[in-house]
Amino acid sequence: MGASGGVTRSTLRQQITDAMRDEVLAGRMQPRVAFTVKQIAEQYGVSATPVREALFDLSAQGLLESDQHRGFRVREFTVADYRSMVQARALVIDGVYRGIFDGTGSAPAVLAAHRPALVSVRRRAEEAARAARSGDLDILIGYDLRFWRELGAVIGNTYITDFLQRLRMQAWVFAVPYLRGDADVCDWLWSGHQELVEAIAAADGPAVRAVLDAYYAHGLSWADRLAADDPPHPGHG
Protein backbone atom coordinates (compact mmCIF):
# COMPACT_ATOMS: atom_id res chain seq x y z
CA MET A 1 0.00 0.00 0.00
CA GLY A 2 2.73 2.41 -0.96
CA ALA A 3 1.99 6.15 -1.33
CA SER A 4 2.64 6.40 -5.07
CA GLY A 5 0.94 7.83 -8.14
CA GLY A 6 -2.27 9.73 -7.45
CA VAL A 7 -2.77 8.44 -3.92
CA THR A 8 -3.04 11.41 -1.56
CA ARG A 9 -2.28 11.35 2.15
CA SER A 10 -5.99 11.64 2.98
CA THR A 11 -6.75 8.71 0.66
CA LEU A 12 -3.96 6.68 2.24
CA ARG A 13 -5.24 7.54 5.68
CA GLN A 14 -8.70 6.24 4.74
CA GLN A 15 -7.30 3.09 3.16
CA ILE A 16 -5.32 2.28 6.30
CA THR A 17 -8.30 3.11 8.51
CA ASP A 18 -10.55 0.79 6.49
CA ALA A 19 -7.97 -2.02 6.38
CA MET A 20 -7.30 -1.89 10.12
CA ARG A 21 -10.99 -1.64 10.94
CA ASP A 22 -11.56 -4.83 8.99
CA GLU A 23 -8.75 -6.52 10.92
CA VAL A 24 -10.19 -5.41 14.26
CA LEU A 25 -13.77 -6.41 13.40
CA ALA A 26 -12.63 -9.81 12.16
CA GLY A 27 -10.88 -10.45 15.48
CA ARG A 28 -7.45 -10.74 13.92
CA MET A 29 -6.09 -8.03 16.24
CA GLN A 30 -6.47 -9.06 19.86
CA PRO A 31 -7.14 -6.84 22.89
CA ARG A 32 -4.24 -6.39 25.35
CA VAL A 33 -1.67 -6.71 22.54
CA ALA A 34 -0.11 -3.27 22.08
CA PHE A 35 1.27 -2.06 18.75
CA THR A 36 2.97 1.15 17.67
CA VAL A 37 2.62 3.54 14.77
CA LYS A 38 6.03 2.40 13.57
CA GLN A 39 5.00 -1.27 13.50
CA ILE A 40 1.85 -0.56 11.50
CA ALA A 41 3.68 1.77 9.12
CA GLU A 42 6.24 -0.95 8.42
CA GLN A 43 3.49 -3.54 7.96
CA TYR A 44 1.76 -1.44 5.28
CA GLY A 45 4.93 0.03 3.81
CA VAL A 46 3.90 3.64 4.35
CA SER A 47 5.05 6.67 6.33
CA ALA A 48 4.07 7.21 9.95
CA THR A 49 1.79 10.22 9.43
CA PRO A 50 -1.22 8.57 7.70
CA VAL A 51 -0.92 5.60 10.05
CA ARG A 52 -1.01 7.85 13.12
CA GLU A 53 -4.05 9.65 11.71
CA ALA A 54 -5.79 6.33 10.95
CA LEU A 55 -5.16 5.04 14.47
CA PHE A 56 -6.58 8.20 15.98
CA ASP A 57 -9.64 7.83 13.71
CA LEU A 58 -10.20 4.29 14.97
CA SER A 59 -9.71 5.45 18.55
CA ALA A 60 -12.37 8.13 18.01
CA GLN A 61 -14.72 5.39 16.79
CA GLY A 62 -14.19 3.55 20.07
CA LEU A 63 -12.39 0.58 18.48
CA LEU A 64 -8.87 1.29 19.76
CA GLU A 65 -7.36 2.65 22.97
CA SER A 66 -4.15 4.65 23.08
CA ASP A 67 -1.48 4.34 25.73
CA GLN A 68 1.01 7.18 25.86
CA HIS A 69 3.88 4.81 26.62
CA ARG A 70 2.97 1.54 24.87
CA GLY A 71 1.13 2.62 21.73
CA PHE A 72 -2.35 1.40 20.76
CA ARG A 73 -4.43 -1.70 21.40
CA VAL A 74 -7.88 -2.97 20.53
CA ARG A 75 -10.42 -1.76 23.03
CA GLU A 76 -11.64 -4.46 25.38
CA PHE A 77 -15.36 -4.46 26.17
CA THR A 78 -17.16 -6.33 28.94
CA VAL A 79 -20.44 -8.24 28.88
CA ALA A 80 -21.98 -5.30 30.74
CA ASP A 81 -20.72 -2.98 27.99
CA TYR A 82 -22.28 -5.20 25.33
CA ARG A 83 -25.61 -5.35 27.16
CA SER A 84 -25.59 -1.54 27.38
CA MET A 85 -24.91 -1.31 23.64
CA VAL A 86 -27.92 -3.51 22.88
CA GLN A 87 -30.13 -1.49 25.22
CA ALA A 88 -28.96 1.83 23.77
CA ARG A 89 -29.68 0.65 20.22
CA ALA A 90 -33.11 -0.52 21.28
CA LEU A 91 -34.03 2.82 22.85
CA VAL A 92 -32.84 4.89 19.88
CA ILE A 93 -34.32 2.72 17.13
CA ASP A 94 -37.59 2.26 18.98
CA GLY A 95 -37.97 6.03 19.18
CA VAL A 96 -37.15 6.47 15.49
CA TYR A 97 -39.53 3.83 14.18
CA ARG A 98 -42.33 4.84 16.51
CA GLY A 99 -42.09 8.28 14.94
CA ILE A 100 -42.36 6.79 11.45
CA PHE A 101 -44.98 4.08 11.95
CA ASP A 102 -47.10 4.99 14.97
CA GLY A 103 -50.11 7.10 14.19
CA THR A 104 -48.39 9.92 12.30
CA GLY A 105 -49.36 8.74 8.83
CA SER A 106 -45.84 9.52 7.62
CA ALA A 107 -44.73 5.95 6.86
CA PRO A 108 -46.01 5.76 3.25
CA ALA A 109 -44.40 9.08 2.33
CA VAL A 110 -41.11 8.20 4.02
CA LEU A 111 -40.96 4.79 2.35
CA ALA A 112 -41.95 6.13 -1.07
CA ALA A 113 -39.03 8.54 -0.92
CA HIS A 114 -36.62 5.71 -0.17
CA ARG A 115 -37.84 2.89 -2.44
CA PRO A 116 -34.52 2.74 -4.36
CA ALA A 117 -32.62 2.45 -1.07
CA LEU A 118 -34.85 -0.41 0.06
CA VAL A 119 -33.98 -2.36 -3.11
CA SER A 120 -30.31 -2.23 -2.14
CA VAL A 121 -31.10 -2.99 1.51
CA ARG A 122 -32.99 -6.11 0.44
CA ARG A 123 -29.85 -7.42 -1.28
CA ARG A 124 -27.79 -6.73 1.83
CA ALA A 125 -30.45 -8.45 3.94
CA GLU A 126 -30.36 -11.60 1.81
CA GLU A 127 -26.56 -11.85 2.01
CA ALA A 128 -26.42 -11.09 5.74
CA ALA A 129 -29.15 -13.60 6.59
CA ARG A 130 -27.49 -16.29 4.46
CA ALA A 131 -24.12 -15.70 6.16
CA ALA A 132 -25.73 -15.79 9.62
CA ARG A 133 -27.49 -19.07 8.92
CA SER A 134 -24.23 -20.64 7.70
CA GLY A 135 -22.15 -19.18 10.54
CA ASP A 136 -19.80 -17.31 8.17
CA LEU A 137 -18.63 -14.44 10.36
CA ASP A 138 -16.21 -12.99 7.81
CA ILE A 139 -19.02 -12.40 5.33
CA LEU A 140 -21.69 -11.57 7.90
CA ILE A 141 -19.91 -8.69 9.60
CA GLY A 142 -19.49 -6.65 6.42
CA TYR A 143 -23.00 -7.26 5.13
CA ASP A 144 -24.59 -6.70 8.54
CA LEU A 145 -22.90 -3.30 8.91
CA ARG A 146 -23.83 -2.30 5.37
CA PHE A 147 -27.39 -3.48 5.91
CA TRP A 148 -27.93 -1.29 8.97
CA ARG A 149 -26.10 1.69 7.48
CA GLU A 150 -28.22 1.63 4.31
CA LEU A 151 -31.39 1.03 6.30
CA GLY A 152 -30.44 4.16 8.23
CA ALA A 153 -31.04 6.17 5.04
CA VAL A 154 -34.75 5.66 5.70
CA ILE A 155 -34.29 7.48 9.01
CA GLY A 156 -32.80 10.48 7.27
CA ASN A 157 -30.80 11.57 10.32
CA THR A 158 -27.06 11.14 9.87
CA TYR A 159 -26.32 11.79 13.54
CA ILE A 160 -28.50 8.85 14.60
CA THR A 161 -27.15 6.65 11.80
CA ASP A 162 -23.52 7.40 12.73
CA PHE A 163 -24.20 6.78 16.43
CA LEU A 164 -25.84 3.42 15.76
CA GLN A 165 -23.10 2.37 13.34
CA ARG A 166 -20.47 3.11 15.98
CA LEU A 167 -22.36 0.97 18.52
CA ARG A 168 -22.66 -1.91 16.06
CA MET A 169 -18.94 -1.89 15.27
CA GLN A 170 -18.11 -1.91 18.97
CA ALA A 171 -20.57 -4.76 19.54
CA TRP A 172 -18.89 -6.82 16.82
CA VAL A 173 -15.45 -6.12 18.34
CA PHE A 174 -16.75 -7.55 21.60
CA ALA A 175 -18.63 -10.49 20.10
CA VAL A 176 -16.25 -11.93 17.51
CA PRO A 177 -13.66 -13.45 19.91
CA TYR A 178 -16.45 -15.35 21.63
CA LEU A 179 -18.24 -16.40 18.46
CA ARG A 180 -15.10 -17.65 16.68
CA GLY A 181 -14.71 -20.58 19.02
CA ASP A 182 -18.39 -21.37 19.62
CA ALA A 183 -19.61 -24.66 18.15
CA ASP A 184 -23.17 -23.30 18.38
CA VAL A 185 -22.32 -20.03 16.62
CA CYS A 186 -25.30 -20.27 14.23
CA ASP A 187 -27.66 -20.23 17.21
CA TRP A 188 -26.28 -16.85 18.32
CA LEU A 189 -26.16 -15.02 14.99
CA TRP A 190 -29.29 -13.00 14.29
CA SER A 191 -30.70 -13.69 10.80
CA GLY A 192 -33.88 -11.62 10.75
CA HIS A 193 -32.63 -9.02 8.26
CA GLN A 194 -35.08 -10.02 5.52
CA GLU A 195 -38.07 -10.11 7.89
CA LEU A 196 -37.26 -6.57 9.01
CA VAL A 197 -36.94 -5.22 5.47
CA GLU A 198 -40.24 -6.77 4.40
CA ALA A 199 -42.03 -5.39 7.45
CA ILE A 200 -40.64 -1.91 6.78
CA ALA A 201 -41.47 -2.08 3.06
CA ALA A 202 -45.05 -3.03 3.95
CA ALA A 203 -45.26 -0.11 6.41
CA ASP A 204 -46.37 -2.67 9.00
CA GLY A 205 -45.52 -0.97 12.28
CA PRO A 206 -46.46 -3.88 14.61
CA ALA A 207 -44.42 -6.32 12.49
CA VAL A 208 -41.41 -3.95 12.53
CA ARG A 209 -41.55 -3.69 16.30
CA ALA A 210 -41.95 -7.46 16.67
CA VAL A 211 -38.83 -8.15 14.58
CA LEU A 212 -36.81 -5.50 16.42
CA ASP A 213 -37.99 -6.77 19.82
CA ALA A 214 -36.85 -10.27 18.85
CA TYR A 215 -33.53 -8.84 17.67
CA TYR A 216 -32.81 -7.13 20.99
CA ALA A 217 -34.07 -10.06 23.04
CA HIS A 218 -31.70 -12.29 21.06
CA GLY A 219 -28.73 -10.06 21.90
CA LEU A 220 -29.61 -9.80 25.57
CA SER A 221 -30.12 -13.57 25.81
CA TRP A 222 -26.61 -14.09 24.46
CA ALA A 223 -25.25 -11.57 26.98
CA ASP A 224 -26.96 -13.53 29.76
CA ARG A 225 -25.32 -16.71 28.51
CA LEU A 226 -21.88 -15.08 28.55
CA ALA A 227 -22.47 -13.60 32.01
CA ALA A 228 -23.28 -17.09 33.30
CA ASP A 229 -19.75 -18.20 32.46
CA ASP A 230 -17.44 -17.74 35.44
CA PRO A 231 -15.52 -16.02 34.01
CA PRO A 232 -16.40 -15.86 30.30
CA HIS A 233 -13.48 -16.59 28.01
CA PRO A 234 -13.31 -15.19 24.48
CA GLY A 235 -13.09 -18.02 21.99
CA HIS A 236 -15.16 -20.37 24.08
CA GLY A 237 -18.64 -18.78 23.65
Wavefront OBJ file of the C-alpha trace (Angstrom):
o trace
v 0.000 0.000 0.000
v 2.732 2.410 -0.960
v 1.993 6.145 -1.334
v 2.642 6.396 -5.071
v 0.939 7.831 -8.138
v -2.267 9.735 -7.455
v -2.765 8.442 -3.915
v -3.036 11.415 -1.560
v -2.283 11.349 2.147
v -5.988 11.639 2.979
v -6.752 8.706 0.657
v -3.962 6.683 2.242
v -5.245 7.543 5.684
v -8.704 6.242 4.736
v -7.295 3.086 3.160
v -5.324 2.280 6.296
v -8.304 3.106 8.515
v -10.548 0.790 6.487
v -7.975 -2.023 6.379
v -7.301 -1.890 10.122
v -10.993 -1.638 10.944
v -11.556 -4.827 8.987
v -8.749 -6.516 10.924
v -10.193 -5.406 14.258
v -13.774 -6.409 13.400
v -12.633 -9.808 12.162
v -10.883 -10.447 15.481
v -7.446 -10.738 13.924
v -6.089 -8.032 16.244
v -6.468 -9.062 19.859
v -7.145 -6.840 22.892
v -4.240 -6.386 25.351
v -1.670 -6.707 22.535
v -0.114 -3.274 22.084
v 1.273 -2.057 18.754
v 2.968 1.147 17.674
v 2.616 3.540 14.769
v 6.034 2.404 13.571
v 5.004 -1.270 13.495
v 1.846 -0.562 11.502
v 3.683 1.772 9.118
v 6.241 -0.952 8.420
v 3.489 -3.539 7.955
v 1.762 -1.439 5.281
v 4.930 0.025 3.812
v 3.904 3.644 4.350
v 5.053 6.666 6.334
v 4.073 7.213 9.952
v 1.787 10.221 9.434
v -1.217 8.572 7.700
v -0.921 5.601 10.049
v -1.006 7.849 13.115
v -4.054 9.650 11.713
v -5.794 6.331 10.947
v -5.157 5.041 14.471
v -6.585 8.202 15.981
v -9.637 7.834 13.710
v -10.203 4.291 14.966
v -9.711 5.445 18.551
v -12.371 8.134 18.011
v -14.724 5.390 16.793
v -14.186 3.546 20.067
v -12.394 0.579 18.480
v -8.874 1.291 19.761
v -7.358 2.654 22.969
v -4.154 4.654 23.085
v -1.485 4.338 25.727
v 1.009 7.175 25.862
v 3.877 4.813 26.621
v 2.974 1.545 24.874
v 1.131 2.623 21.726
v -2.346 1.402 20.761
v -4.426 -1.702 21.398
v -7.882 -2.973 20.526
v -10.424 -1.756 23.031
v -11.637 -4.459 25.382
v -15.362 -4.455 26.168
v -17.158 -6.332 28.939
v -20.436 -8.236 28.878
v -21.977 -5.298 30.739
v -20.719 -2.979 27.989
v -22.278 -5.203 25.334
v -25.608 -5.351 27.162
v -25.591 -1.544 27.384
v -24.905 -1.313 23.642
v -27.916 -3.505 22.884
v -30.134 -1.491 25.221
v -28.960 1.829 23.768
v -29.675 0.651 20.225
v -33.107 -0.523 21.279
v -34.026 2.820 22.847
v -32.843 4.889 19.877
v -34.320 2.717 17.126
v -37.587 2.258 18.982
v -37.973 6.027 19.176
v -37.153 6.468 15.487
v -39.528 3.826 14.181
v -42.335 4.838 16.509
v -42.089 8.280 14.942
v -42.364 6.794 11.448
v -44.977 4.084 11.947
v -47.105 4.991 14.967
v -50.109 7.098 14.187
v -48.390 9.923 12.300
v -49.361 8.741 8.829
v -45.837 9.516 7.618
v -44.729 5.951 6.863
v -46.012 5.755 3.254
v -44.402 9.076 2.330
v -41.113 8.198 4.016
v -40.961 4.789 2.347
v -41.950 6.131 -1.069
v -39.031 8.542 -0.924
v -36.624 5.709 -0.175
v -37.841 2.886 -2.436
v -34.522 2.735 -4.359
v -32.616 2.451 -1.066
v -34.849 -0.412 0.056
v -33.985 -2.358 -3.108
v -30.309 -2.234 -2.135
v -31.099 -2.994 1.513
v -32.989 -6.114 0.436
v -29.854 -7.422 -1.277
v -27.787 -6.733 1.833
v -30.449 -8.452 3.945
v -30.356 -11.602 1.814
v -26.558 -11.847 2.012
v -26.422 -11.089 5.737
v -29.150 -13.601 6.592
v -27.489 -16.295 4.458
v -24.119 -15.703 6.161
v -25.733 -15.786 9.620
v -27.489 -19.070 8.916
v -24.233 -20.638 7.702
v -22.149 -19.175 10.543
v -19.797 -17.314 8.172
v -18.627 -14.437 10.362
v -16.208 -12.987 7.809
v -19.022 -12.396 5.328
v -21.688 -11.574 7.896
v -19.909 -8.688 9.602
v -19.493 -6.647 6.422
v -23.000 -7.261 5.134
v -24.592 -6.697 8.540
v -22.900 -3.304 8.909
v -23.831 -2.300 5.369
v -27.395 -3.478 5.915
v -27.932 -1.287 8.970
v -26.098 1.686 7.479
v -28.224 1.627 4.305
v -31.385 1.031 6.303
v -30.441 4.164 8.229
v -31.041 6.175 5.037
v -34.745 5.662 5.703
v -34.291 7.478 9.011
v -32.802 10.483 7.268
v -30.799 11.572 10.324
v -27.056 11.136 9.868
v -26.316 11.792 13.544
v -28.497 8.852 14.600
v -27.146 6.647 11.800
v -23.521 7.398 12.731
v -24.200 6.778 16.430
v -25.842 3.419 15.759
v -23.095 2.366 13.342
v -20.474 3.108 15.980
v -22.357 0.968 18.517
v -22.659 -1.913 16.055
v -18.943 -1.892 15.273
v -18.115 -1.911 18.966
v -20.573 -4.762 19.537
v -18.887 -6.824 16.816
v -15.448 -6.124 18.341
v -16.754 -7.549 21.597
v -18.630 -10.488 20.100
v -16.249 -11.926 17.514
v -13.660 -13.447 19.905
v -16.454 -15.353 21.627
v -18.237 -16.403 18.457
v -15.100 -17.649 16.682
v -14.715 -20.585 19.019
v -18.388 -21.372 19.616
v -19.607 -24.664 18.148
v -23.168 -23.302 18.381
v -22.318 -20.033 16.625
v -25.300 -20.269 14.226
v -27.659 -20.235 17.209
v -26.283 -16.855 18.316
v -26.163 -15.015 14.986
v -29.292 -13.001 14.292
v -30.695 -13.694 10.801
v -33.879 -11.624 10.748
v -32.629 -9.021 8.262
v -35.081 -10.021 5.522
v -38.066 -10.110 7.888
v -37.259 -6.575 9.011
v -36.944 -5.215 5.471
v -40.237 -6.767 4.399
v -42.034 -5.392 7.451
v -40.643 -1.911 6.782
v -41.469 -2.075 3.062
v -45.049 -3.031 3.951
v -45.259 -0.111 6.412
v -46.370 -2.674 8.996
v -45.521 -0.973 12.283
v -46.456 -3.882 14.610
v -44.417 -6.315 12.487
v -41.414 -3.949 12.526
v -41.554 -3.687 16.300
v -41.946 -7.463 16.666
v -38.831 -8.149 14.578
v -36.814 -5.501 16.418
v -37.992 -6.768 19.823
v -36.852 -10.266 18.847
v -33.526 -8.839 17.674
v -32.814 -7.128 20.988
v -34.069 -10.064 23.042
v -31.698 -12.288 21.062
v -28.730 -10.059 21.904
v -29.610 -9.804 25.573
v -30.115 -13.566 25.812
v -26.607 -14.088 24.458
v -25.247 -11.575 26.976
v -26.957 -13.535 29.761
v -25.315 -16.713 28.507
v -21.883 -15.075 28.555
v -22.470 -13.602 32.011
v -23.283 -17.089 33.299
v -19.751 -18.205 32.462
v -17.443 -17.737 35.440
v -15.524 -16.019 34.015
v -16.402 -15.861 30.297
v -13.479 -16.591 28.006
v -13.312 -15.185 24.478
v -13.087 -18.016 21.986
v -15.164 -20.374 24.078
v -18.640 -18.777 23.652
l 1 2 3 4 5 6 7 8 9 10 11 12 13 14 15 16 17 18 19 20 21 22 23 24 25 26 27 28 29 30 31 32 33 34 35 36 37 38 39 40 41 42 43 44 45 46 47 48 49 50 51 52 53 54 55 56 57 58 59 60 61 62 63 64 65 66 67 68 69 70 71 72 73 74 75 76 77 78 79 80 81 82 83 84 85 86 87 88 89 90 91 92 93 94 95 96 97 98 99 100 101 102 103 104 105 106 107 108 109 110 111 112 113 114 115 116 117 118 119 120 121 122 123 124 125 126 127 128 129 130 131 132 133 134 135 136 137 138 139 140 141 142 143 144 145 146 147 148 149 150 151 152 153 154 155 156 157 158 159 160 161 162 163 164 165 166 167 168 169 170 171 172 173 174 175 176 177 178 179 180 181 182 183 184 185 186 187 188 189 190 191 192 193 194 195 196 197 198 199 200 201 202 203 204 205 206 207 208 209 210 211 212 213 214 215 216 217 218 219 220 221 222 223 224 225 226 227 228 229 230 231 232 233 234 235 236 237
